[in-house]
């Protein structure tokens, strides 16, 4: 059975979702956070675009990356809820 986090691991998902959920209006300004966002964006979309700089002129690319990751997080959280509901309403038979 495929993981609900695919193409990420659970650890990668947790780290990425914690970072993305903290983003409100501005991106983090450290290289590690930007790389984490961009690398996860590429993993989720399958794209191979080079990471843009963190300057204002590339805001549309970063906005797209964050939007894609937020939608990915929403889909994973929905899958978690559905899985939890399925387990709750259909407990294993021993």
HTML snippet that shows the backbone in 3Dmol.js (N, CA, C, O; Angstrom):
<script src="https://3Dmol.org/build/3Dmol-min.js"></script>
<div id="view" style="width:600px;height:400px;position:relative"></div>
<script>
const pdb = `
ATOM      1  N   UNK A   1       0.848  -1.185   0.000  1.00  0.00           N
ATOM      2  CA  UNK A   1       0.000   0.000   0.000  1.00  0.00           C
ATOM      3  C   UNK A   1       0.890   1.244   0.000  1.00  0.00           C
ATOM      4  O   UNK A   1       1.852   1.336   0.763  1.00  0.00           O
ATOM      5  N   UNK A   2       0.554   2.181  -0.858  1.00  0.00           N
ATOM      6  CA  UNK A   2       1.327   3.419  -0.975  1.00  0.00           C
ATOM      7  C   UNK A   2       1.069   4.324   0.225  1.00  0.00           C
ATOM      8  O   UNK A   2      -0.058   4.404   0.715  1.00  0.00           O
ATOM      9  N   UNK A   3       2.098   4.996   0.693  1.00  0.00           N
ATOM     10  CA  UNK A   3       1.985   5.924   1.806  1.00  0.00           C
ATOM     11  C   UNK A   3       1.155   7.143   1.407  1.00  0.00           C
ATOM     12  O   UNK A   3       1.207   7.585   0.259  1.00  0.00           O
ATOM     13  N   UNK A   4       0.397   7.680   2.348  1.00  0.00           N
ATOM     14  CA  UNK A   4      -0.377   8.892   2.065  1.00  0.00           C
ATOM     15  C   UNK A   4       0.531  10.094   1.839  1.00  0.00           C
ATOM     16  O   UNK A   4       0.081  11.120   1.329  1.00  0.00           O
ATOM     17  N   UNK A   5       1.799   9.980   2.212  1.00  0.00           N
ATOM     18  CA  UNK A   5       2.751  11.089   2.057  1.00  0.00           C
ATOM     19  C   UNK A   5       3.475  11.071   0.711  1.00  0.00           C
ATOM     20  O   UNK A   5       4.176  12.027   0.381  1.00  0.00           O
ATOM     21  N   UNK A   6       3.318  10.007  -0.069  1.00  0.00           N
ATOM     22  CA  UNK A   6       4.038   9.864  -1.326  1.00  0.00           C
ATOM     23  C   UNK A   6       3.808  11.078  -2.209  1.00  0.00           C
ATOM     24  O   UNK A   6       2.660  11.485  -2.385  1.00  0.00           O
ATOM     25  N   UNK A   7       4.835  11.661  -2.762  1.00  0.00           N
ATOM     26  CA  UNK A   7       6.185  11.167  -2.988  1.00  0.00           C
ATOM     27  C   UNK A   7       7.163  11.489  -1.862  1.00  0.00           C
ATOM     28  O   UNK A   7       8.360  11.242  -2.003  1.00  0.00           O
ATOM     29  N   UNK A   8       6.683  12.029  -0.762  1.00  0.00           N
ATOM     30  CA  UNK A   8       7.549  12.341   0.379  1.00  0.00           C
ATOM     31  C   UNK A   8       7.482  11.209   1.393  1.00  0.00           C
ATOM     32  O   UNK A   8       6.603  10.348   1.331  1.00  0.00           O
ATOM     33  N   UNK A   9       8.423  11.227   2.324  1.00  0.00           N
ATOM     34  CA  UNK A   9       8.341  10.332   3.476  1.00  0.00           C
ATOM     35  C   UNK A   9       7.551  11.043   4.569  1.00  0.00           C
ATOM     36  O   UNK A   9       7.293  12.242   4.460  1.00  0.00           O
ATOM     37  N   UNK A  10       7.176  10.345   5.585  1.00  0.00           N
ATOM     38  CA  UNK A  10       6.474  10.967   6.702  1.00  0.00           C
ATOM     39  C   UNK A  10       7.305  12.051   7.361  1.00  0.00           C
ATOM     40  O   UNK A  10       6.777  13.096   7.742  1.00  0.00           O
ATOM     41  N   UNK A  11       8.595  11.812   7.499  1.00  0.00           N
ATOM     42  CA  UNK A  11       9.496  12.797   8.115  1.00  0.00           C
ATOM     43  C   UNK A  11       9.602  14.044   7.234  1.00  0.00           C
ATOM     44  O   UNK A  11       9.534  15.167   7.734  1.00  0.00           O
ATOM     45  N   UNK A  12       9.769  13.846   5.927  1.00  0.00           N
ATOM     46  CA  UNK A  12       9.844  14.983   5.007  1.00  0.00           C
ATOM     47  C   UNK A  12       8.534  15.774   5.025  1.00  0.00           C
ATOM     48  O   UNK A  12       8.542  17.005   5.018  1.00  0.00           O
ATOM     49  N   UNK A  13       7.426  15.064   5.048  1.00  0.00           N
ATOM     50  CA  UNK A  13       6.120  15.724   5.074  1.00  0.00           C
ATOM     51  C   UNK A  13       5.979  16.583   6.325  1.00  0.00           C
ATOM     52  O   UNK A  13       5.558  17.736   6.240  1.00  0.00           O
ATOM     53  N   UNK A  14       6.324  16.038   7.470  1.00  0.00           N
ATOM     54  CA  UNK A  14       6.194  16.768   8.730  1.00  0.00           C
ATOM     55  C   UNK A  14       7.026  18.040   8.704  1.00  0.00           C
ATOM     56  O   UNK A  14       6.538  19.113   9.059  1.00  0.00           O
ATOM     57  N   UNK A  15       8.280  17.921   8.286  1.00  0.00           N
ATOM     58  CA  UNK A  15       9.171  19.083   8.232  1.00  0.00           C
ATOM     59  C   UNK A  15       8.629  20.127   7.255  1.00  0.00           C
ATOM     60  O   UNK A  15       8.603  21.316   7.570  1.00  0.00           O
ATOM     61  N   UNK A  16       8.202  19.691   6.083  1.00  0.00           N
ATOM     62  CA  UNK A  16       7.697  20.608   5.073  1.00  0.00           C
ATOM     63  C   UNK A  16       6.401  21.272   5.530  1.00  0.00           C
ATOM     64  O   UNK A  16       6.243  22.485   5.387  1.00  0.00           O
ATOM     65  N   UNK A  17       5.482  20.494   6.075  1.00  0.00           N
ATOM     66  CA  UNK A  17       4.192  21.067   6.471  1.00  0.00           C
ATOM     67  C   UNK A  17       4.339  22.062   7.613  1.00  0.00           C
ATOM     68  O   UNK A  17       3.639  23.074   7.645  1.00  0.00           O
ATOM     69  N   UNK A  18       5.237  21.787   8.547  1.00  0.00           N
ATOM     70  CA  UNK A  18       5.462  22.745   9.634  1.00  0.00           C
ATOM     71  C   UNK A  18       5.984  24.064   9.087  1.00  0.00           C
ATOM     72  O   UNK A  18       5.559  25.132   9.527  1.00  0.00           O
ATOM     73  N   UNK A  19       6.904  23.996   8.129  1.00  0.00           N
ATOM     74  CA  UNK A  19       7.459  25.215   7.526  1.00  0.00           C
ATOM     75  C   UNK A  19       6.402  25.942   6.704  1.00  0.00           C
ATOM     76  O   UNK A  19       6.210  27.146   6.877  1.00  0.00           O
ATOM     77  N   UNK A  20       5.724  25.244   5.827  1.00  0.00           N
ATOM     78  CA  UNK A  20       4.741  25.876   4.939  1.00  0.00           C
ATOM     79  C   UNK A  20       3.583  26.473   5.739  1.00  0.00           C
ATOM     80  O   UNK A  20       3.093  27.549   5.397  1.00  0.00           O
ATOM     81  N   UNK A  21       3.146  25.805   6.778  1.00  0.00           N
ATOM     82  CA  UNK A  21       2.034  26.316   7.580  1.00  0.00           C
ATOM     83  C   UNK A  21       2.396  27.588   8.346  1.00  0.00           C
ATOM     84  O   UNK A  21       1.504  28.317   8.780  1.00  0.00           O
ATOM     85  N   UNK A  22       3.670  27.861   8.515  1.00  0.00           N
ATOM     86  CA  UNK A  22       4.104  29.109   9.174  1.00  0.00           C
ATOM     87  C   UNK A  22       4.163  30.285   8.199  1.00  0.00           C
ATOM     88  O   UNK A  22       4.248  31.435   8.630  1.00  0.00           O
ATOM     89  N   UNK A  23       4.121  30.016   6.904  1.00  0.00           N
ATOM     90  CA  UNK A  23       4.243  31.082   5.911  1.00  0.00           C
ATOM     91  C   UNK A  23       2.899  31.801   5.782  1.00  0.00           C
ATOM     92  O   UNK A  23       1.878  31.185   5.476  1.00  0.00           O
ATOM     93  N   UNK A  24       2.919  33.085   6.015  1.00  0.00           N
ATOM     94  CA  UNK A  24       1.700  33.896   5.888  1.00  0.00           C
ATOM     95  C   UNK A  24       1.829  34.846   4.703  1.00  0.00           C
ATOM     96  O   UNK A  24       1.107  34.692   3.718  1.00  0.00           O
ATOM     97  N   UNK A  25       2.722  35.815   4.773  1.00  0.00           N
ATOM     98  CA  UNK A  25       2.848  36.795   3.690  1.00  0.00           C
ATOM     99  C   UNK A  25       4.229  36.773   3.044  1.00  0.00           C
ATOM    100  O   UNK A  25       4.367  37.044   1.851  1.00  0.00           O
ATOM    101  N   UNK A  26       5.236  36.453   3.824  1.00  0.00           N
ATOM    102  CA  UNK A  26       6.593  36.477   3.290  1.00  0.00           C
ATOM    103  C   UNK A  26       7.275  35.135   3.485  1.00  0.00           C
ATOM    104  O   UNK A  26       7.027  34.420   4.456  1.00  0.00           O
ATOM    105  N   UNK A  27       8.132  34.820   2.543  1.00  0.00           N
ATOM    106  CA  UNK A  27       8.924  33.592   2.625  1.00  0.00           C
ATOM    107  C   UNK A  27       9.978  33.713   3.714  1.00  0.00           C
ATOM    108  O   UNK A  27      10.391  34.821   4.054  1.00  0.00           O
ATOM    109  N   UNK A  28      10.412  32.598   4.256  1.00  0.00           N
ATOM    110  CA  UNK A  28      11.570  32.641   5.149  1.00  0.00           C
ATOM    111  C   UNK A  28      12.771  33.137   4.342  1.00  0.00           C
ATOM    112  O   UNK A  28      12.820  32.941   3.128  1.00  0.00           O
ATOM    113  N   UNK A  29      13.715  33.763   4.987  1.00  0.00           N
ATOM    114  CA  UNK A  29      14.844  34.324   4.235  1.00  0.00           C
ATOM    115  C   UNK A  29      16.120  33.503   4.340  1.00  0.00           C
ATOM    116  O   UNK A  29      17.187  33.964   3.933  1.00  0.00           O
ATOM    117  N   UNK A  30      16.026  32.305   4.876  1.00  0.00           N
ATOM    118  CA  UNK A  30      17.233  31.482   4.961  1.00  0.00           C
ATOM    119  C   UNK A  30      17.251  30.452   3.831  1.00  0.00           C
ATOM    120  O   UNK A  30      16.210  29.941   3.417  1.00  0.00           O
ATOM    121  N   UNK A  31      18.435  30.168   3.352  1.00  0.00           N
ATOM    122  CA  UNK A  31      18.619  29.282   2.195  1.00  0.00           C
ATOM    123  C   UNK A  31      18.067  27.880   2.447  1.00  0.00           C
ATOM    124  O   UNK A  31      17.475  27.283   1.547  1.00  0.00           O
ATOM    125  N   UNK A  32      18.249  27.350   3.643  1.00  0.00           N
ATOM    126  CA  UNK A  32      17.776  25.984   3.933  1.00  0.00           C
ATOM    127  C   UNK A  32      16.257  25.867   3.808  1.00  0.00           C
ATOM    128  O   UNK A  32      15.752  24.888   3.259  1.00  0.00           O
ATOM    129  N   UNK A  33      15.538  26.852   4.311  1.00  0.00           N
ATOM    130  CA  UNK A  33      14.077  26.823   4.224  1.00  0.00           C
ATOM    131  C   UNK A  33      13.617  26.952   2.783  1.00  0.00           C
ATOM    132  O   UNK A  33      12.700  26.253   2.353  1.00  0.00           O
ATOM    133  N   UNK A  34      14.252  27.846   2.037  1.00  0.00           N
ATOM    134  CA  UNK A  34      13.895  28.012   0.629  1.00  0.00           C
ATOM    135  C   UNK A  34      14.167  26.728  -0.153  1.00  0.00           C
ATOM    136  O   UNK A  34      13.360  26.321  -0.988  1.00  0.00           O
ATOM    137  N   UNK A  35      15.293  26.102   0.117  1.00  0.00           N
ATOM    138  CA  UNK A  35      15.619  24.842  -0.562  1.00  0.00           C
ATOM    139  C   UNK A  35      14.611  23.754  -0.204  1.00  0.00           C
ATOM    140  O   UNK A  35      14.200  22.982  -1.071  1.00  0.00           O
ATOM    141  N   UNK A  36      14.215  23.686   1.050  1.00  0.00           N
ATOM    142  CA  UNK A  36      13.237  22.686   1.481  1.00  0.00           C
ATOM    143  C   UNK A  36      11.914  22.899   0.742  1.00  0.00           C
ATOM    144  O   UNK A  36      11.302  21.940   0.272  1.00  0.00           O
ATOM    145  N   UNK A  37      11.475  24.151   0.642  1.00  0.00           N
ATOM    146  CA  UNK A  37      10.234  24.452  -0.076  1.00  0.00           C
ATOM    147  C   UNK A  37      10.362  24.034  -1.540  1.00  0.00           C
ATOM    148  O   UNK A  37       9.500  23.332  -2.068  1.00  0.00           O
ATOM    149  N   UNK A  38      11.441  24.468  -2.190  1.00  0.00           N
ATOM    150  CA  UNK A  38      11.583  24.210  -3.615  1.00  0.00           C
ATOM    151  C   UNK A  38      11.751  22.722  -3.917  1.00  0.00           C
ATOM    152  O   UNK A  38      11.145  22.209  -4.858  1.00  0.00           O
ATOM    153  N   UNK A  39      12.559  22.036  -3.136  1.00  0.00           N
ATOM    154  CA  UNK A  39      12.777  20.603  -3.378  1.00  0.00           C
ATOM    155  C   UNK A  39      11.499  19.787  -3.181  1.00  0.00           C
ATOM    156  O   UNK A  39      11.245  18.835  -3.919  1.00  0.00           O
ATOM    157  N   UNK A  40      10.704  20.162  -2.190  1.00  0.00           N
ATOM    158  CA  UNK A  40       9.437  19.464  -1.978  1.00  0.00           C
ATOM    159  C   UNK A  40       8.429  19.810  -3.067  1.00  0.00           C
ATOM    160  O   UNK A  40       7.645  18.954  -3.477  1.00  0.00           O
ATOM    161  N   UNK A  41       8.440  21.041  -3.536  1.00  0.00           N
ATOM    162  CA  UNK A  41       7.601  21.444  -4.663  1.00  0.00           C
ATOM    163  C   UNK A  41       7.932  20.585  -5.882  1.00  0.00           C
ATOM    164  O   UNK A  41       7.034  20.084  -6.557  1.00  0.00           O
ATOM    165  N   UNK A  42       9.217  20.420  -6.158  1.00  0.00           N
ATOM    166  CA  UNK A  42       9.629  19.602  -7.298  1.00  0.00           C
ATOM    167  C   UNK A  42       9.222  18.139  -7.102  1.00  0.00           C
ATOM    168  O   UNK A  42       8.785  17.485  -8.049  1.00  0.00           O
ATOM    169  N   UNK A  43       9.361  17.633  -5.894  1.00  0.00           N
ATOM    170  CA  UNK A  43       8.991  16.240  -5.631  1.00  0.00           C
ATOM    171  C   UNK A  43       7.490  16.019  -5.829  1.00  0.00           C
ATOM    172  O   UNK A  43       7.075  15.018  -6.413  1.00  0.00           O
ATOM    173  N   UNK A  44       6.692  16.949  -5.346  1.00  0.00           N
ATOM    174  CA  UNK A  44       5.237  16.818  -5.430  1.00  0.00           C
ATOM    175  C   UNK A  44       4.746  16.968  -6.873  1.00  0.00           C
ATOM    176  O   UNK A  44       3.823  16.269  -7.291  1.00  0.00           O
ATOM    177  N   UNK A  45       5.356  17.867  -7.622  1.00  0.00           N
ATOM    178  CA  UNK A  45       4.887  18.140  -8.987  1.00  0.00           C
ATOM    179  C   UNK A  45       5.607  17.328 -10.054  1.00  0.00           C
ATOM    180  O   UNK A  45       5.099  17.177 -11.165  1.00  0.00           O
ATOM    181  N   UNK A  46       6.787  16.804  -9.728  1.00  0.00           N
ATOM    182  CA  UNK A  46       7.582  16.104 -10.731  1.00  0.00           C
ATOM    183  C   UNK A  46       8.330  17.042 -11.658  1.00  0.00           C
ATOM    184  O   UNK A  46       8.918  16.606 -12.648  1.00  0.00           O
ATOM    185  N   UNK A  47       8.311  18.318 -11.344  1.00  0.00           N
ATOM    186  CA  UNK A  47       8.998  19.298 -12.186  1.00  0.00           C
ATOM    187  C   UNK A  47      10.485  19.318 -11.867  1.00  0.00           C
ATOM    188  O   UNK A  47      10.919  18.833 -10.822  1.00  0.00           O
ATOM    189  N   UNK A  48      11.249  19.880 -12.775  1.00  0.00           N
ATOM    190  CA  UNK A  48      12.705  19.910 -12.607  1.00  0.00           C
ATOM    191  C   UNK A  48      13.262  21.332 -12.672  1.00  0.00           C
ATOM    192  O   UNK A  48      14.462  21.513 -12.876  1.00  0.00           O
ATOM    193  N   UNK A  49      12.421  22.326 -12.504  1.00  0.00           N
ATOM    194  CA  UNK A  49      12.846  23.724 -12.577  1.00  0.00           C
ATOM    195  C   UNK A  49      13.959  24.007 -11.572  1.00  0.00           C
ATOM    196  O   UNK A  49      13.944  23.503 -10.449  1.00  0.00           O
ATOM    197  N   UNK A  50      14.913  24.815 -11.992  1.00  0.00           N
ATOM    198  CA  UNK A  50      15.975  25.247 -11.081  1.00  0.00           C
ATOM    199  C   UNK A  50      15.361  26.163 -10.020  1.00  0.00           C
ATOM    200  O   UNK A  50      14.398  26.884 -10.283  1.00  0.00           O
ATOM    201  N   UNK A  51      15.932  26.121  -8.830  1.00  0.00           N
ATOM    202  CA  UNK A  51      15.424  26.957  -7.745  1.00  0.00           C
ATOM    203  C   UNK A  51      15.692  28.420  -8.039  1.00  0.00           C
ATOM    204  O   UNK A  51      16.832  28.798  -8.308  1.00  0.00           O
ATOM    205  N   UNK A  52      14.644  29.259  -7.992  1.00  0.00           N
ATOM    206  CA  UNK A  52      14.855  30.692  -8.208  1.00  0.00           C
ATOM    207  C   UNK A  52      15.487  31.333  -6.975  1.00  0.00           C
ATOM    208  O   UNK A  52      15.498  30.754  -5.889  1.00  0.00           O
ATOM    209  N   UNK A  53      16.004  32.523  -7.170  1.00  0.00           N
ATOM    210  CA  UNK A  53      16.542  33.260  -6.028  1.00  0.00           C
ATOM    211  C   UNK A  53      15.373  33.674  -5.134  1.00  0.00           C
ATOM    212  O   UNK A  53      14.212  33.540  -5.520  1.00  0.00           O
ATOM    213  N   UNK A  54      15.677  34.162  -3.978  1.00  0.00           N
ATOM    214  CA  UNK A  54      14.626  34.554  -3.041  1.00  0.00           C
ATOM    215  C   UNK A  54      14.234  36.009  -3.158  1.00  0.00           C
ATOM    216  O   UNK A  54      13.621  36.548  -2.236  1.00  0.00           O
ATOM    217  N   UNK A  55      14.563  36.662  -4.254  1.00  0.00           N
ATOM    218  CA  UNK A  55      14.256  38.088  -4.397  1.00  0.00           C
ATOM    219  C   UNK A  55      12.807  38.301  -4.838  1.00  0.00           C
ATOM    220  O   UNK A  55      12.137  37.368  -5.280  1.00  0.00           O
ATOM    221  N   UNK A  56      12.347  39.510  -4.715  1.00  0.00           N
ATOM    222  CA  UNK A  56      10.948  39.837  -5.005  1.00  0.00           C
ATOM    223  C   UNK A  56      10.552  39.550  -6.461  1.00  0.00           C
ATOM    224  O   UNK A  56       9.391  39.250  -6.741  1.00  0.00           O
ATOM    225  N   UNK A  57      11.486  39.641  -7.357  1.00  0.00           N
ATOM    226  CA  UNK A  57      11.160  39.451  -8.770  1.00  0.00           C
ATOM    227  C   UNK A  57      10.757  37.999  -9.078  1.00  0.00           C
ATOM    228  O   UNK A  57      10.202  37.728 -10.142  1.00  0.00           O
ATOM    229  N   UNK A  58      11.025  37.088  -8.176  1.00  0.00           N
ATOM    230  CA  UNK A  58      10.657  35.683  -8.392  1.00  0.00           C
ATOM    231  C   UNK A  58       9.451  35.268  -7.539  1.00  0.00           C
ATOM    232  O   UNK A  58       9.174  34.080  -7.372  1.00  0.00           O
ATOM    233  N   UNK A  59       8.754  36.249  -7.014  1.00  0.00           N
ATOM    234  CA  UNK A  59       7.632  35.972  -6.109  1.00  0.00           C
ATOM    235  C   UNK A  59       6.579  35.064  -6.733  1.00  0.00           C
ATOM    236  O   UNK A  59       5.997  34.235  -6.033  1.00  0.00           O
ATOM    237  N   UNK A  60       6.319  35.199  -8.036  1.00  0.00           N
ATOM    238  CA  UNK A  60       5.276  34.359  -8.644  1.00  0.00           C
ATOM    239  C   UNK A  60       5.655  32.886  -8.604  1.00  0.00           C
ATOM    240  O   UNK A  60       4.783  32.030  -8.456  1.00  0.00           O
ATOM    241  N   UNK A  61       6.949  32.575  -8.733  1.00  0.00           N
ATOM    242  CA  UNK A  61       7.392  31.174  -8.687  1.00  0.00           C
ATOM    243  C   UNK A  61       7.265  30.617  -7.276  1.00  0.00           C
ATOM    244  O   UNK A  61       6.809  29.491  -7.074  1.00  0.00           O
ATOM    245  N   UNK A  62       7.674  31.422  -6.309  1.00  0.00           N
ATOM    246  CA  UNK A  62       7.575  30.981  -4.922  1.00  0.00           C
ATOM    247  C   UNK A  62       6.121  30.874  -4.482  1.00  0.00           C
ATOM    248  O   UNK A  62       5.752  29.968  -3.734  1.00  0.00           O
ATOM    249  N   UNK A  63       5.296  31.812  -4.957  1.00  0.00           N
ATOM    250  CA  UNK A  63       3.871  31.747  -4.633  1.00  0.00           C
ATOM    251  C   UNK A  63       3.246  30.468  -5.156  1.00  0.00           C
ATOM    252  O   UNK A  63       2.452  29.827  -4.467  1.00  0.00           O
ATOM    253  N   UNK A  64       3.610  30.097  -6.386  1.00  0.00           N
ATOM    254  CA  UNK A  64       3.103  28.851  -6.964  1.00  0.00           C
ATOM    255  C   UNK A  64       3.575  27.656  -6.139  1.00  0.00           C
ATOM    256  O   UNK A  64       2.792  26.750  -5.854  1.00  0.00           O
ATOM    257  N   UNK A  65       4.851  27.652  -5.754  1.00  0.00           N
ATOM    258  CA  UNK A  65       5.396  26.532  -4.978  1.00  0.00           C
ATOM    259  C   UNK A  65       4.672  26.383  -3.646  1.00  0.00           C
ATOM    260  O   UNK A  65       4.298  25.276  -3.259  1.00  0.00           O
ATOM    261  N   UNK A  66       4.477  27.487  -2.952  1.00  0.00           N
ATOM    262  CA  UNK A  66       3.801  27.436  -1.649  1.00  0.00           C
ATOM    263  C   UNK A  66       2.346  27.015  -1.823  1.00  0.00           C
ATOM    264  O   UNK A  66       1.837  26.219  -1.034  1.00  0.00           O
ATOM    265  N   UNK A  67       1.671  27.535  -2.841  1.00  0.00           N
ATOM    266  CA  UNK A  67       0.272  27.140  -3.090  1.00  0.00           C
ATOM    267  C   UNK A  67       0.159  25.639  -3.364  1.00  0.00           C
ATOM    268  O   UNK A  67      -0.724  24.969  -2.828  1.00  0.00           O
ATOM    269  N   UNK A  68       1.050  25.121  -4.194  1.00  0.00           N
ATOM    270  CA  UNK A  68       1.036  23.684  -4.505  1.00  0.00           C
ATOM    271  C   UNK A  68       1.249  22.871  -3.232  1.00  0.00           C
ATOM    272  O   UNK A  68       0.554  21.882  -3.001  1.00  0.00           O
ATOM    273  N   UNK A  69       2.210  23.289  -2.405  1.00  0.00           N
ATOM    274  CA  UNK A  69       2.490  22.545  -1.172  1.00  0.00           C
ATOM    275  C   UNK A  69       1.333  22.636  -0.187  1.00  0.00           C
ATOM    276  O   UNK A  69       1.031  21.659   0.499  1.00  0.00           O
ATOM    277  N   UNK A  70       0.681  23.791  -0.107  1.00  0.00           N
ATOM    278  CA  UNK A  70      -0.475  23.917   0.791  1.00  0.00           C
ATOM    279  C   UNK A  70      -1.609  23.004   0.329  1.00  0.00           C
ATOM    280  O   UNK A  70      -2.285  22.395   1.158  1.00  0.00           O
ATOM    281  N   UNK A  71      -1.824  22.902  -0.975  1.00  0.00           N
ATOM    282  CA  UNK A  71      -2.852  21.995  -1.493  1.00  0.00           C
ATOM    283  C   UNK A  71      -2.468  20.542  -1.234  1.00  0.00           C
ATOM    284  O   UNK A  71      -3.329  19.718  -0.926  1.00  0.00           O
ATOM    285  N   UNK A  72      -1.185  20.227  -1.356  1.00  0.00           N
ATOM    286  CA  UNK A  72      -0.708  18.877  -1.054  1.00  0.00           C
ATOM    287  C   UNK A  72      -0.962  18.556   0.424  1.00  0.00           C
ATOM    288  O   UNK A  72      -1.426  17.465   0.753  1.00  0.00           O
ATOM    289  N   UNK A  73      -0.658  19.501   1.302  1.00  0.00           N
ATOM    290  CA  UNK A  73      -0.892  19.314   2.740  1.00  0.00           C
ATOM    291  C   UNK A  73      -2.386  19.077   2.989  1.00  0.00           C
ATOM    292  O   UNK A  73      -2.750  18.174   3.741  1.00  0.00           O
ATOM    293  N   UNK A  74      -3.239  19.874   2.370  1.00  0.00           N
ATOM    294  CA  UNK A  74      -4.686  19.697   2.533  1.00  0.00           C
ATOM    295  C   UNK A  74      -5.118  18.298   2.094  1.00  0.00           C
ATOM    296  O   UNK A  74      -5.931  17.659   2.763  1.00  0.00           O
ATOM    297  N   UNK A  75      -4.580  17.827   0.979  1.00  0.00           N
ATOM    298  CA  UNK A  75      -4.978  16.500   0.486  1.00  0.00           C
ATOM    299  C   UNK A  75      -4.501  15.396   1.424  1.00  0.00           C
ATOM    300  O   UNK A  75      -5.224  14.427   1.656  1.00  0.00           O
ATOM    301  N   UNK A  76      -3.297  15.534   1.963  1.00  0.00           N
ATOM    302  CA  UNK A  76      -2.789  14.532   2.911  1.00  0.00           C
ATOM    303  C   UNK A  76      -3.624  14.541   4.186  1.00  0.00           C
ATOM    304  O   UNK A  76      -3.971  13.483   4.710  1.00  0.00           O
ATOM    305  N   UNK A  77      -3.945  15.722   4.681  1.00  0.00           N
ATOM    306  CA  UNK A  77      -4.740  15.808   5.916  1.00  0.00           C
ATOM    307  C   UNK A  77      -6.138  15.226   5.701  1.00  0.00           C
ATOM    308  O   UNK A  77      -6.694  14.605   6.606  1.00  0.00           O
ATOM    309  N   UNK A  78      -6.706  15.423   4.514  1.00  0.00           N
ATOM    310  CA  UNK A  78      -8.000  14.830   4.195  1.00  0.00           C
ATOM    311  C   UNK A  78      -7.889  13.304   4.163  1.00  0.00           C
ATOM    312  O   UNK A  78      -8.763  12.606   4.677  1.00  0.00           O
ATOM    313  N   UNK A  79      -6.823  12.792   3.562  1.00  0.00           N
ATOM    314  CA  UNK A  79      -6.609  11.338   3.532  1.00  0.00           C
ATOM    315  C   UNK A  79      -6.466  10.790   4.945  1.00  0.00           C
ATOM    316  O   UNK A  79      -6.972   9.709   5.247  1.00  0.00           O
ATOM    317  N   UNK A  80      -5.778  11.532   5.812  1.00  0.00           N
ATOM    318  CA  UNK A  80      -5.628  11.099   7.211  1.00  0.00           C
ATOM    319  C   UNK A  80      -6.996  11.009   7.888  1.00  0.00           C
ATOM    320  O   UNK A  80      -7.287  10.046   8.598  1.00  0.00           O
ATOM    321  N   UNK A  81      -7.831  12.026   7.660  1.00  0.00           N
ATOM    322  CA  UNK A  81      -9.166  12.023   8.258  1.00  0.00           C
ATOM    323  C   UNK A  81      -9.994  10.860   7.734  1.00  0.00           C
ATOM    324  O   UNK A  81     -10.672  10.175   8.500  1.00  0.00           O
ATOM    325  N   UNK A  82      -9.936  10.639   6.427  1.00  0.00           N
ATOM    326  CA  UNK A  82     -10.691   9.532   5.834  1.00  0.00           C
ATOM    327  C   UNK A  82     -10.211   8.192   6.375  1.00  0.00           C
ATOM    328  O   UNK A  82     -11.018   7.313   6.676  1.00  0.00           O
ATOM    329  N   UNK A  83      -8.904   8.037   6.497  1.00  0.00           N
ATOM    330  CA  UNK A  83      -8.338   6.804   7.023  1.00  0.00           C
ATOM    331  C   UNK A  83      -8.750   6.604   8.474  1.00  0.00           C
ATOM    332  O   UNK A  83      -9.106   5.494   8.871  1.00  0.00           O
ATOM    333  N   UNK A  84      -8.705   7.665   9.264  1.00  0.00           N
ATOM    334  CA  UNK A  84      -9.108   7.591  10.663  1.00  0.00           C
ATOM    335  C   UNK A  84     -10.580   7.232  10.782  1.00  0.00           C
ATOM    336  O   UNK A  84     -10.959   6.418  11.624  1.00  0.00           O
ATOM    337  N   UNK A  85     -11.410   7.839   9.940  1.00  0.00           N
ATOM    338  CA  UNK A  85     -12.841   7.545   9.953  1.00  0.00           C
ATOM    339  C   UNK A  85     -13.088   6.098   9.558  1.00  0.00           C
ATOM    340  O   UNK A  85     -13.921   5.423  10.164  1.00  0.00           O
ATOM    341  N   UNK A  86     -12.378   5.620   8.556  1.00  0.00           N
ATOM    342  CA  UNK A  86     -12.534   4.224   8.113  1.00  0.00           C
ATOM    343  C   UNK A  86     -12.154   3.252   9.230  1.00  0.00           C
ATOM    344  O   UNK A  86     -12.850   2.262   9.456  1.00  0.00           O
ATOM    345  N   UNK A  87     -11.071   3.529   9.916  1.00  0.00           N
ATOM    346  CA  UNK A  87     -10.623   2.651  11.006  1.00  0.00           C
ATOM    347  C   UNK A  87     -11.608   2.700  12.155  1.00  0.00           C
ATOM    348  O   UNK A  87     -11.898   1.671  12.766  1.00  0.00           O
ATOM    349  N   UNK A  88     -12.132   3.889  12.460  1.00  0.00           N
ATOM    350  CA  UNK A  88     -13.079   4.045  13.556  1.00  0.00           C
ATOM    351  C   UNK A  88     -14.394   3.330  13.269  1.00  0.00           C
ATOM    352  O   UNK A  88     -14.969   2.694  14.153  1.00  0.00           O
ATOM    353  N   UNK A  89     -14.871   3.436  12.021  1.00  0.00           N
ATOM    354  CA  UNK A  89     -16.176   2.834  11.691  1.00  0.00           C
ATOM    355  C   UNK A  89     -16.051   1.366  11.279  1.00  0.00           C
ATOM    356  O   UNK A  89     -17.045   0.640  11.260  1.00  0.00           O
ATOM    357  N   UNK A  90     -14.841   0.931  10.952  1.00  0.00           N
ATOM    358  CA  UNK A  90     -14.615  -0.456  10.554  1.00  0.00           C
ATOM    359  C   UNK A  90     -13.427  -1.039  11.322  1.00  0.00           C
ATOM    360  O   UNK A  90     -12.371  -1.290  10.741  1.00  0.00           O
ATOM    361  N   UNK A  91     -13.604  -1.250  12.623  1.00  0.00           N
ATOM    362  CA  UNK A  91     -12.475  -1.786  13.398  1.00  0.00           C
ATOM    363  C   UNK A  91     -12.090  -3.170  12.917  1.00  0.00           C
ATOM    364  O   UNK A  91     -12.936  -3.923  12.435  1.00  0.00           O
ATOM    365  N   UNK A  92     -10.803  -3.512  13.047  1.00  0.00           N
ATOM    366  CA  UNK A  92     -10.378  -4.847  12.617  1.00  0.00           C
ATOM    367  C   UNK A  92     -11.089  -5.947  13.397  1.00  0.00           C
ATOM    368  O   UNK A  92     -11.375  -5.807  14.586  1.00  0.00           O
ATOM    369  N   UNK A  93     -11.357  -7.004  12.721  1.00  0.00           N
ATOM    370  CA  UNK A  93     -12.008  -8.166  13.367  1.00  0.00           C
ATOM    371  C   UNK A  93     -10.907  -9.128  13.785  1.00  0.00           C
ATOM    372  O   UNK A  93     -10.069  -9.524  12.975  1.00  0.00           O
ATOM    373  N   UNK A  94     -10.920  -9.496  15.055  1.00  0.00           N
ATOM    374  CA  UNK A  94      -9.885 -10.425  15.561  1.00  0.00           C
ATOM    375  C   UNK A  94     -10.454 -11.797  15.686  1.00  0.00           C
ATOM    376  O   UNK A  94      -9.750 -12.722  16.093  1.00  0.00           O
TER     377      UNK A  94
END
`;
const viewer = $3Dmol.createViewer("view");
viewer.addModel(pdb, "pdb");
viewer.setStyle({}, {cartoon: {color: "spectrum"}});
viewer.zoomTo();
viewer.render();
</script>
